[in-house]
Amino acid sequence: QVQLVESGGGLVQAGGSLRLSCAASGRSFSSYYMGWFRQAPGKEREFVAGISRGGTSTYYADSVKGRFTISRDNAKNTVYLQMNNLKPGDTALYYCAAASKVLYGGSYSLGSNYYYWGQGTQVTVSS
């Protein structure tokens, strides 16, 4: 059993930055692949970024490449999402999720591959 709690969201102007955190409780955090997803009002949930168990492999949605960076600290049971050069289109509720199966490439982007989900943290980018 893994519980995930996101934090770090807020209101920021376009061009600004935020760092989201996702703290995991439970055992064996380092055995999970982790992902960030987001959902804007009236839109479907979409994949943002994913990271392997040891943090050596990452995968990003094209819309955030070069602006967002996912990382993890297994000693702290935490995964991060550094978001730079934010745009109004990034406004959404951001969720972290944990997957116990092996992920690679496009499989990071499938929500069905993740078993545990957090409650989300709101990010609002004003123009």
N, C-alpha and C positions, 0 to 999 in steps of 0.2 A: 504494500500500500504506500502510495506517495501522495503527499498533499503539496500543492503548488500555490504560492501567494505572490502575486505581482505587485510592484510598487514603482514609483518614479514618474508616473504620468502627470500631466498638467496642461496648462495653457501656455503656448509659446508663439511668438511671431514667426512669420515665414523667414527662413534663413537661419533660424535658431537651432539649438541642439537640446536633446534630452537623453538621459540614460535610464533605461528601464532595467529593473532587477526582478528576478524570479527566484524566490527562496524555496527550497524543497525540504520537506521533512520526511522522515522515514529512512529506510536503509538503502544502501547501495546506489546512491545518486549517480556515481560514476559508471554504473552499468546501463544507464539510459541515454539514448539519443534524445536531444532536446530541440524543440522548435518554437518559433514565434509565429503567430498568426494574428490577423486583424479583421475586424468587421465594422464597416461603416453603416450608418442607418440606411435601411432599404437595400443594402447590397449583401451579397453572399460573403461568407468568410473566405479570406484569401491568405495564402502562405506568404510569409515575409522572409524568414531565414531559419536555417537549421545547422546543428553542430554535432559532431561525432562524440563518442564517449570520452575520448581523451582530449578533445578539442583540436585535433590536428586537421580535421576536414570540416569545411563549412560550405554552405550552399545558400544562394540568395535568389529571391525573385528579381527579375530584370528591372522592375520598377524602383528597386532600392539599391541596386549594385552601385558601389562607389560612394554611397551616402551612409549606409547603415553597416555596422559591424557587430557580429554576434561573437560572444566569448563565454567562457565558463571558468569557474574556480571550484574544482571538485573538493578541495579542502573546506570550502565554505558552503558547499551544497547550493551553489548559486549560479545561474546563467544570466548574462547581461545582453542588452541590446543598446548599443550606442547609436544614436540617430542624429546625423548632422545635416545641415542644409535642408531643414524640414520644409515641406510644401503643404498648402491647404489640403491637397489630395491625400495627405498622410493622416488626416483626421480620422480616428477610428477608436474602437475599443480593442486593446492589444492583449492577447492571451499567450501564455506559455503552455507548452504541452510536452509530455514525456512519452517516449516510445521504447519498449523493451526489445523490439525486433531490430535486426540490422537494417540500416538505411543507407542509401547511396544515391547520388544523383537526383533524379526526379522523384524518387520515392519519399524524399523529405517533404515534398509539397502536398502529399495526400493526408488529409486530416484523419482518415480512417486508420492510418498506421500508428496513430498516437492513442494511448489508453487513458492517460491522466491529463486533466486540464485544470488550469486555474480559473479564477473568477473574472480576471481581466482588470486592466487599468486604462483609464481614458486619456487619450492624447488628442488635444485640440490645437490646430495650427491656424492662426489668424493671418489674413492677408494684409 
